[in-house]
Amino acid sequence: MTVSDQVRRIIATAPISRYQLSKETGVDEAVLSRFVNGKVGVSMVTLDKIGEALDLEVRSKRKGKVK
């Protein structure tokens, strides 16, 4: 599962609406809808905004040092 797929799932099950997420991030609600439905990708900047609004944290499943 990609990071985008994980973010899509989180948005779809988030305790806030896409409308509210749109207002908090400045990302158009239609863009969020198309992203969640897998129609388009979004930029890293947009993923950062979504992550910040939803208080997300990225962690690696790998153990040990990343090369």
Summary of the structure (lengths in Angstrom):
residues: 67
radius of gyration: 12.7
end to end distance: 21.4
largest distance: 40.3
contacts: 143
relative contact order: 0.18
helix: 55%
strand: 0%
